[in-house]
Amino acid sequence: MGSEGNVRLLRALIEVGTPLGASDAARLAGLTPAGARKALERLLDTGFVENVGSGRTLQYGLRRREPLIRAIELLFDKERDRYESFVSSLKGALTGFTEIRMAWFSGAPVESGQPVDMSVVADAKEIDWIGDELRSLLRGIEEEYDLIVEARVFTRADAPTPGSDAVFLICMEADIGARTNQPQSHTLKEERSLLMAREVARMMRSDPSLVARAKHHLNRLMHDEQGTATHAIAEWRQLLETYSPRQLRQLLVSTSSRATRLRQSSPFFAILSEEERDRLMSSLEKTQ
């Protein structure tokens, strides 16, 4: 496909499933805007990608009538299946460790041979033996997937903050208020959840890809065992498949009991980029 940038842009277009502007495509592919534009122009020449719209509304979409597009989609399907199997294996390896409070790795390796950096948070008295046990369990996973997994074990006090690309393997439910270090009552949580939903609804008007990104996120979650969260994931996925963008925005900002319940499991915050999250949190802080 010519270059790594071309591959990453095609992957982004296939996963989102809708045309993207150059800036959105760059963000999802992890490229600079200038690099993404050059790569998109090269993909136009290959015939895999075509222009949609013009001027300020110019976007790039897959050229579905190109016969090789389906073959490329199948390649990315295989890649995704292998990735999800790898994540599932890591979760399985951690299942028996009740002492682990949180575990994640930061995205996937970008280059061949690059290790997967996994962070594990546990109680201070358990750290010494957990590291050795993990090393033993991870050997089999490394051999199966031909990858190196570097596991670093931290106490709660010295643990790093997970980045926006973190893939959580074990995680206690995150509290939105932790960003501002404010204790939250149930009512305050609902108020902040509604404020966040209003901001997401506003963002959806200018970035239609949010819905497609949320669908992709939920489809990946459904591959894993989510326990009691499975019903909420299925409900949100059905809504994203059947509701129009206008209906979704109305649901997000509704004060009905159903909307209030659904906001507690909203998939939108999880799929925002670090820049989008910072912008959202900044807007929330200004309204308080």
C-alpha positions, 0 to 999 in steps of 0.5 A: 500500500505504499507506506505506513501512513497510507495503511493507517489512513485506510484503516481509519476510513474502514473502521469509521465507515464514513467519509472524513475530513483531512484533520479528522483522518489525521487524528484517527490515524495518528498523523500530522495534518500535513502528513495526512493530506499528502498520504490522502492525495497518494491514496486518491491516485491509487483509486482506493479513496475518492473525494466527497464534497468540495471546498470547506466540506471536502472529505475523503471516503473509500471508493467502494466500487474498487474491487480490491477494497473488499480484500483490504477490508478483510486484511484489516478484519484479520488484524482486528481479530488478532488484536482483540484476541491478544487483549483477551489473552492479557485479560485472562492472564490477569483474572486470577490476581485479585490484588491488582487494582488497575491494569492497562497498556498504551495503544498498540505497537506502531512498529514491528518489534516494538514492545507492548508497555503494560502498567499494573497498579497493586497494593504496595505489599503485593508488588514484589511477587506480582511482578515475578508471577506476571512475567511467568504468565506473559511468556506464553502470550509473547510466544503465541503472538510474537510480541514482547510485553513489558509489565511495570508494577506500581503502587497507587501512589506512584502509578502514572496517569493512563493516556487517552490511548490507554486500553484497560484490562482491569479498571475500577469505574472512572469518576469524571470528577477526579479530573477536578479532584472534587467529591461528588454526590449522586446529584452532582454526578448527574448534573456533570453527566448532563453537562458533558452530554450537552457538550458531546451533542454540540461536538456531534453537529460539527463532527459526524464521525463521533457516531461511527467511532462510538459504534466501532468502540461498542462493537469491540467491547461486545467481543469481550465479556463485559458482565453486567455492562453487556446489556448497556452496551447492546442498548447503546449499540442499537440506539446508534444503529437506529437513531438519526444524529438529531435523535441521538443529540436529543436523547443525550440532553434529555432529562428523562429517567431513561436518558439519565440512566443511559448517560451513565454508560455513554460510549462517547467519552471513551472514544474522544481524542486527548485533545477533544477530552481536554476541550470538553473538560475545559468547557465543563469547568467554565460552566461551573 
